Amino acid sequence: ADQPHKPDITAIFKRLRSIPTNKQCFDCGNSNPTWASCTYGVFLCIDCSAVHRSLGVHLTFIKSTNLDTNWSWLQLRGMQVGGNANARTFFMEHGCTTTDAQQKYNSRA
């Protein structure tokens, strides 16, 4: 299997979304985010996913955790080793505490 199939994707995201920190949007805290930044391995609400799209694919690449079936194994692995808690720790360790998406995702972190 070169590419994961829909049941694989569904199972992986079901498991990842059961983690409490992934049940809220990484950027704004809204409940039950259904979008993700493959780049950062974080879960996002639809509003914040639109902000990410406006930043450009060179900074953050967005996919739906429900609708998109073209996830690669590498992208899914990034979501598994990433997640909201690890990303939050990473940004804090790099002194990036802003909630402004432009500043955060254009920062050196």
PARO-788615 format. One record per residue (C-alpha): residue in one letter; z negated, y negated, x negated; residue number from 1. Coordinates in nm, 4 decimals. Example, Ala and Ser with C-alpha at 12.3 -4.5 7.8 and 13.67 -1.06 7.14 Angstrom:
r type A, c3 -0.7800, c2 0.4500, c1 -1.2300, seq 1
r type S, c3 -0.7140, c2 0.1060, c1 -1.3670, seq 2
END
This chain:
r type A, c3 0.0000, c2 0.0000, c1 0.0000, seq 1
r type D, c3 0.1284, c2 -0.3077, c1 -0.1813, seq 2
r type Q, c3 0.0032, c2 -0.5473, c1 0.0835, seq 3
r type P, c3 -0.3024, c2 -0.5083, c1 0.3069, seq 4
r type H, c3 -0.2300, c2 -0.4270, c1 0.6682, seq 5
r type K, c3 -0.3807, c2 -0.6075, c1 0.9691, seq 6
r type P, c3 -0.6626, c2 -0.3476, c1 1.0148, seq 7
r type D, c3 -0.7626, c2 -0.3939, c1 0.6474, seq 8
r type I, c3 -0.7668, c2 -0.7721, c1 0.6835, seq 9
r type T, c3 -0.9609, c2 -0.7559, c1 1.0102, seq 10
r type A, c3 -1.2225, c2 -0.5203, c1 0.8628, seq 11
r type I, c3 -1.2721, c2 -0.7301, c1 0.5498, seq 12
r type F, c3 -1.3144, c2 -1.0550, c1 0.7432, seq 13
r type K, c3 -1.5456, c2 -0.8911, c1 0.9969, seq 14
r type R, c3 -1.7716, c2 -0.7911, c1 0.7082, seq 15
r type L, c3 -1.7471, c2 -1.1297, c1 0.5345, seq 16
r type R, c3 -1.8163, c2 -1.3223, c1 0.8547, seq 17
r type S, c3 -2.1353, c2 -1.1199, c1 0.9074, seq 18
r type I, c3 -2.2850, c2 -1.2985, c1 0.6034, seq 19
r type P, c3 -2.4956, c2 -1.5871, c1 0.7421, seq 20
r type T, c3 -2.3627, c2 -1.8536, c1 0.5017, seq 21
r type N, c3 -2.0043, c2 -1.7677, c1 0.6003, seq 22
r type K, c3 -2.0814, c2 -1.8272, c1 0.9705, seq 23
r type Q, c3 -2.0609, c2 -2.2029, c1 0.9191, seq 24
r type C, c3 -1.7784, c2 -2.4228, c1 0.7956, seq 25
r type F, c3 -1.8201, c2 -2.4859, c1 0.4226, seq 26
r type D, c3 -1.7341, c2 -2.8549, c1 0.4568, seq 27
r type C, c3 -1.8935, c2 -2.9685, c1 0.7846, seq 28
r type G, c3 -2.1241, c2 -2.6893, c1 0.9031, seq 29
r type N, c3 -1.9509, c2 -2.6147, c1 1.2360, seq 30
r type S, c3 -2.0172, c2 -2.2638, c1 1.3674, seq 31
r type N, c3 -1.7800, c2 -1.9671, c1 1.3471, seq 32
r type P, c3 -1.5080, c2 -2.0948, c1 1.1146, seq 33
r type T, c3 -1.1805, c2 -1.9019, c1 1.1465, seq 34
r type W, c3 -0.9864, c2 -2.0566, c1 0.8597, seq 35
r type A, c3 -1.0228, c2 -2.0145, c1 0.4858, seq 36
r type S, c3 -0.9264, c2 -2.1766, c1 0.1588, seq 37
r type C, c3 -0.7835, c2 -1.8953, c1 -0.0538, seq 38
r type T, c3 -0.8200, c2 -2.1287, c1 -0.3517, seq 39
r type Y, c3 -1.1965, c2 -2.1700, c1 -0.3171, seq 40
r type G, c3 -1.2867, c2 -1.8564, c1 -0.1221, seq 41
r type V, c3 -1.4595, c2 -2.0585, c1 0.1509, seq 42
r type F, c3 -1.4605, c2 -2.0430, c1 0.5304, seq 43
r type L, c3 -1.3557, c2 -2.3563, c1 0.7207, seq 44
r type C, c3 -1.3311, c2 -2.4779, c1 1.0803, seq 45
r type I, c3 -0.9921, c2 -2.5798, c1 1.2179, seq 46
r type D, c3 -1.0627, c2 -2.9524, c1 1.1672, seq 47
r type C, c3 -1.1578, c2 -2.9104, c1 0.8022, seq 48
r type S, c3 -0.8644, c2 -2.6756, c1 0.7466, seq 49
r type A, c3 -0.6391, c2 -2.9643, c1 0.8529, seq 50
r type V, c3 -0.8078, c2 -3.1883, c1 0.5952, seq 51
r type H, c3 -0.7458, c2 -2.9210, c1 0.3313, seq 52
r type R, c3 -0.3803, c2 -2.8942, c1 0.4322, seq 53
r type S, c3 -0.3465, c2 -3.2705, c1 0.3856, seq 54
r type L, c3 -0.4854, c2 -3.2408, c1 0.0296, seq 55
r type G, c3 -0.1872, c2 -3.0237, c1 -0.0658, seq 56
r type V, c3 -0.1353, c2 -2.6614, c1 -0.1679, seq 57
r type H, c3 -0.1776, c2 -2.7550, c1 -0.5347, seq 58
r type L, c3 -0.5466, c2 -2.8227, c1 -0.4578, seq 59
r type T, c3 -0.6306, c2 -2.5858, c1 -0.1749, seq 60
r type F, c3 -0.4295, c2 -2.3170, c1 0.0049, seq 61
r type I, c3 -0.5277, c2 -2.2509, c1 0.3687, seq 62
r type K, c3 -0.4867, c2 -1.9396, c1 0.5824, seq 63
r type S, c3 -0.6211, c2 -1.8222, c1 0.9161, seq 64
r type T, c3 -0.8701, c2 -1.5379, c1 0.8979, seq 65
r type N, c3 -0.7565, c2 -1.4254, c1 1.2450, seq 66
r type L, c3 -0.3864, c2 -1.5031, c1 1.2740, seq 67
r type D, c3 -0.2364, c2 -1.4634, c1 0.9281, seq 68
r type T, c3 -0.1311, c2 -1.1117, c1 0.8346, seq 69
r type N, c3 0.0228, c2 -1.2012, c1 0.4986, seq 70
r type W, c3 -0.2986, c2 -1.2004, c1 0.2941, seq 71
r type S, c3 -0.2600, c2 -1.0392, c1 -0.0476, seq 72
r type W, c3 -0.5210, c2 -0.8051, c1 -0.1961, seq 73
r type L, c3 -0.5881, c2 -1.0699, c1 -0.4616, seq 74
r type Q, c3 -0.6538, c2 -1.3382, c1 -0.1979, seq 75
r type L, c3 -0.8866, c2 -1.1036, c1 -0.0070, seq 76
r type R, c3 -1.0680, c2 -1.0235, c1 -0.3305, seq 77
r type G, c3 -1.1134, c2 -1.3965, c1 -0.3865, seq 78
r type M, c3 -1.2769, c2 -1.4273, c1 -0.0474, seq 79
r type Q, c3 -1.5044, c2 -1.1319, c1 -0.1271, seq 80
r type V, c3 -1.6249, c2 -1.2632, c1 -0.4635, seq 81
r type G, c3 -1.6251, c2 -1.6217, c1 -0.3369, seq 82
r type G, c3 -1.7796, c2 -1.7084, c1 -0.0051, seq 83
r type N, c3 -1.9542, c2 -2.0244, c1 0.1052, seq 84
r type A, c3 -2.2844, c2 -1.9619, c1 -0.0756, seq 85
r type N, c3 -2.1213, c2 -1.9006, c1 -0.4159, seq 86
r type A, c3 -1.8937, c2 -2.2020, c1 -0.3750, seq 87
r type R, c3 -2.1864, c2 -2.4270, c1 -0.2787, seq 88
r type T, c3 -2.3766, c2 -2.3116, c1 -0.5889, seq 89
r type F, c3 -2.0698, c2 -2.3682, c1 -0.8078, seq 90
r type F, c3 -2.0167, c2 -2.7248, c1 -0.6861, seq 91
r type M, c3 -2.3873, c2 -2.8083, c1 -0.7234, seq 92
r type E, c3 -2.3990, c2 -2.6651, c1 -1.0773, seq 93
r type H, c3 -2.1084, c2 -2.8934, c1 -1.1625, seq 94
r type G, c3 -2.2848, c2 -3.1987, c1 -1.0204, seq 95
r type C, c3 -2.0531, c2 -3.2291, c1 -0.7218, seq 96
r type T, c3 -2.2651, c2 -3.2970, c1 -0.4139, seq 97
r type T, c3 -2.0241, c2 -3.5182, c1 -0.2178, seq 98
r type T, c3 -1.9191, c2 -3.4159, c1 0.1307, seq 99
r type D, c3 -1.5961, c2 -3.6152, c1 0.1020, seq 100
r type A, c3 -1.3127, c2 -3.3635, c1 0.0775, seq 101
r type Q, c3 -1.0873, c2 -3.5919, c1 -0.1274, seq 102
r type Q, c3 -1.3617, c2 -3.6455, c1 -0.3867, seq 103
r type K, c3 -1.4855, c2 -3.2855, c1 -0.3849, seq 104
r type Y, c3 -1.1520, c2 -3.1098, c1 -0.4241, seq 105
r type N, c3 -1.0123, c2 -3.3647, c1 -0.6684, seq 106
r type S, c3 -1.3283, c2 -3.3456, c1 -0.8837, seq 107
r type R, c3 -1.3468, c2 -3.1722, c1 -1.2203, seq 108
r type A, c3 -1.5588, c2 -2.8978, c1 -1.0608, seq 109
END
